Amino acid sequence: MTDTLADLLPTLTRIADALERMAPPPRQQNDLSIADAFVWHAETGYLQPVKQVNRVDIGLLQGIEQQKNILYNNTKRFARGLPANNALLWGARGTGKSSIVKAMHALINQEAPSSLALVEIHREDIPTLPVLLKILQDSGRKTVLFCDDLSFDLQDESYKSLKAVLDGGIEGRPENVIFYATSNRRHLMARDMIENERSTAINPSEAVEEKVSLSDRFGLWLGFHNISQDVYFEIIAGYAKEYGLDMPQDALFARAKEWTVTRGSRSGRVAWQFIQEIAGEQGKHIS
């Protein structure tokens, strides 16, 4: 009998090793005290710390002074434990919607270090919001929950998860969490989708009310629109000064204007891409 067990031992060891390799790795523990920014990975339930947020300084964001002031006051009140609103930042692409959220988070933490966490959730992970909110609520840390480029189509039912979180569910939004979203669409749906639903429904007004009303649950609506050439040049000049680019202003603006023609648009994003081009030409690093 002993010899039989000894003969089987190598086989049993190999089986045990194989099962251990097949077993999923232990779930990593979420700790919101180890960083100021995180990305939510819904498939593993893990908040991945972000060591360095991809952002620009708030002072370099030009042409959106009113939006900056409103969002700053709202975010600062929230960080201090006072009532504040969820915010929907909507408008033209490349106009600074996501940049202002990340820059505002940095500004608040500069004034009061580590007072605010920033957690990014991808649009496709919206159905996992209840799980994420429970983690954030248990942490107790004040958190800006951020979703970039949020929108829904007519067949998408995931908006219901967000709708309940904003103010309609039994539990609602935890007191230590505020939700900021950016979108190219004011009502989070394309206009042609709204019109199509109205034209084909038995009761047109009720057909789209449920989806359109989602945007009404954001207390703040901040609109971002295409910028003028003067503002575009202000952005270019600000970046050039910040990163020490050596070029006469007239020549810089002429190149910047030509750049907008090749891109077919004029925005803060286009200005940043132009600055990267000039910095590369001059062999200078920017971040």
N, C-alpha and C positions, 0 to 999 in steps of 0.2 A: 504493500500500500504506500509506503514511504517512497519507494522507487518510482511508483506511478505519479505521485505528486511532484517529485523532482523532475520527472520527464515533462510534465505539463507546465511547470513554472515558466520556462522561456516563452511558451505560447501565450500564457495568461498575461505575462508582462507586456508582450507586443500588443495584445488586445487592449490592455489598459492604456498604453501609450497612445494607441490610435484613437481611442475614445476621448482622451484628454485633448488631442489635437483637433478633433472634430467639435468639441464643446465650444460654444461662443465665449469670447473673452468677457471677463467680469465687467459690468457696467461701471463707467467712470462716475465718480461722485461730483455733483455740481456744487461749486463753491463760488459765490458771487463776490467774495472778499479778496480774491486773488488778482483781479483786474478791474478795469473800469468799462471795458467793452467786451461783448460776446456775440457769437453767432449761434443760433439755435439749429441743431441737427436733429430733426424730428425722428429719423429712423433709429437713432440710438438714444434719444432722450437726453442728449448731452449739450451743455452750453460751452462751446469752445472759446477759451479766452483769446482776445485779440491784443497782441503786444503793442502794435502801432496802428492806429486808425488812419485810413486813407482819407485825408481831409485837407482843407485849406484854412488859413487863418480867417476869422470872421471879418477882420478889417479889409481883406482883399475882395470881399463880396460887395460889389457896387451895384447901384441902381435898384436895390431892394431894401432901402432903409426902413420903410414902414413895416414891411414884413419882419425884418430883423427885430425891430422894437417890440412888436406885438408878441412874437414868439419868445423873445428874451423874457419879457414880463411874465408870460404864462409859465415858462419853464422854471424861472426863479421862484415864483410862488409855489409851484409844485415841490421843488427841492427843499423849500422851507416848511413844508407840511401844510400849506394853505390850499384852499380850493383852486383847481385849475381844470382846463378843458382839454379833451382830445382834440387833435388838430389834423385837418386835411389840407395838404399843400398841393394845389392843382395848377395846371397851366402848361405852357409850351415847353418842349423838351430843351434841355441844356440851359435852363434859366436859373439854376441854383437851388432847386427844391431839396434835393438830398444833401447838397453841400451845406445848406444852412442848418439842417438838423444836426449833422456831425460837428459843425463848427460851434453851434450853440451848446452842445454837450461839453465840448472842450472848454468853452468860456465859463460855464457854470462851475466846472471842476477846478478851473484856474482860480476862481474867486473863493471857492470852498472845496479844497481837495477831497476827492473821493466821495463827494456828497451825492453823486448821481451815476448810476450805471446805464449803459446803452446796450440794448439787446436787439439784434436784427433777426427778423423772421422772414423767410422767403414766402412769396405770395402763394406758392403751391403747398405750403405747410400750414396755411391758415386753419384747416380742420383740426390741427393739434393744439390750437390755442388753449383749450381748457387744461391740458396737461402742463403746458408751459406756464400758464398763469398760477397754477398751484405751486410750482417750483419757485416762482418769483415771490409769491405771497409768503411762502414759508421762510424765504431768505430774509424778509423784512427790510431789504434794501430798496430805497427809492430808485425806480427804473423807468427809463423811457423805452418803450417797446416800439420798434421802428420797422415799418414795412415799405420798401421802395417799389415804385411802379405797380401800385395796386389797381386792379381792375377785374371785372367779371363779365362773362358772356351770358347769354340767355339760358344755357343749359347748366350753368355752374351753380351748384347748391351750397358751395363752401362759404358763401357770404353769410349764411345763417349763423355760423359759428362766431363770426365777427360781430354780427348784429346783436347777438345775445350778450357779448362781452361789453359792448359800448354802453348799453344801459338797459337792455331788455330782459336779461336773464334773472333767475332767482338770486344768484350770487352777485352778478354784475362784475364790474371791474374792481380788483383789489385796490385799497386806498394807496398802496405804495407803488402802483403802476399807472402810467399814462401812455396813451397810444398815439403815435404820430405816423401818418401815412402820406406818401406822395403818389400822384397820379396825373396822367395827361388828360384825364376826363373828370369834369366837375362832378358828375353824378356816378362815377366809377363804372359807367357803361357807355359804350359808343352810342352817339345820337341815332345812327341808323338802326341800331338794335332796339332802342326805345320806340322809335316811330313804327318799326315793323311789328313790334308786340302790340302797340295800340291799334294798328290797322287790322290785325287778324284776330283780336280777342273779342269775346262776346261783350265783356264790360271793359272797354279800353282803359278807363281811369284806374280800375282796380288791378289790371293786368301788370302794370309796371310800378304801382305804388310801393309794393313790398321791396323791390330792388332799389328804386330811386330813393326811398326813405332812408336807406342805409347812410347816405351822405349827410342826411339831416341830423344824424346822431353824433356828428362831429361838432363840438361847440365852436370851434374856430375853423373858418374857411379862409385860406390865404391864397390869393390869386397871383400867379407869376406869368408875365407876358413878355413878348419880344422886346428887346432893348433898342434904344436909339443908337445912332452912330457915335454920338458924343459920349454916351455911357460906355459903349464898347471901347472907345479910346481910353476912357478913365480906367477901365479894368486892365487894359494892356499896359498903361503907364504904371499902375500900381504893381503889377506883376514884375515889370522890368526893373523897377526900383528895388523891390523886395529881393530879387535874385541877382542884382548887380549886372544886368545885361548892358553891354557897351554898344550903343547905337544911337545916333542922333534921333531926336524925337520925330522930326519930319519924315525921316527915312523909315523909322519904326512904324509910324502910322500908315505910311504908304504901303508897306509890306503887309500890315495888318488888314488894310482895306482890300488888297488884292487877295488875301487869304480867304476873306468872306465870300468873294466872288467864286473862287474855286470850290468852296464848300456849299454854296447856295443858301447860307443862313448866317445869322449874326446873333451870338449868344455868349454867355459866360463860358460854356463848354468849348465853343469854337475859339474863344480868346485863350483858354488854357492850352489847347492843342497847338495854337500858333506860338505861344511862349515856349513850349517844349521844342518846337522846330528851331526857333532862334537860339535857345540855350544849347541845343545839340550842335548847331553850326559853330557856336563859339566855344564848344568844348567845356561847358559849365554844367555842373550837376545841380538839379533842383529836386525838392521833395515836398 
